[in-house]
Amino acid sequence: MKSAIKSGLLALAAVALPAVASAHPAIGEAAGFSHGFAHPISGLDHVLAMVMVGVFAFQLGGRAIWLAPTTFVLVMALGGALGVAGINVPFVEIGIALSVVVLGAVVALNIKAPLAAALGIVGLFAIFHGHAHGAEMPEDAAGAGYAAGFMAATALLHVAGLAVGYVIGRAGERQGLFVTRTAGGLAAVAGVGILAGLI
């Protein structure tokens, strides 16, 4: 289990680090990178969904530890390309809010979904998040740098979710389950608030 966690963290770091290493403030691709990196961490809905993907992946264990976050990042890039191209995806904001509700509930209820179903859920929500990132790209941002930025930030938020799951797991089965369910429940409630326009 520990080796699987380490492998997952290394895979996500491998996705994020090349983009982070290429960042230089305010010129060309770097300006795009900084805009892209800031976008996922600027909204509570994006942050909660990304962290919940990481916690969900940790709860599932095995190959899901690296497959779920990697699937999210890759499908999100596709959604981002649709957004940049101006291709309409219906109900983007509702899909983003629902991602927080559903992923929070899945974590709170400790649902052990089959891997294919888990990847399908994660991939579906990734399209909405990616489309929002792509559609909101500033006109002065370099496209490749912007994409690298939001993918790197997303991968790091997934790593944070995996780390949260790991730390909670170390707290012991009883306490860890309570904390995980509480965190997932709070995320789901926040998602309902976002969906209702209260947050």
Secondary structure, DSSP 8 states (H G I E B T S, - for coil): -HHHHHHHHHHHHHHHHHHHHT--TTSHHHHHHHHHHHHHHS-HHHHHHHHHHHHHHHHH-TTHHHHHHHHHHHHHHHHHHHHHTT---TTHHHHHHHHHHHHHHHHHTT----HHHHHHHHHHHHHHHHHHHHHT--TTS-HHHHHHHHHHHHHHHHHHHHHHHHHHHHT-HHHHHHHHHHHHHHHHHHHHHHHTT--
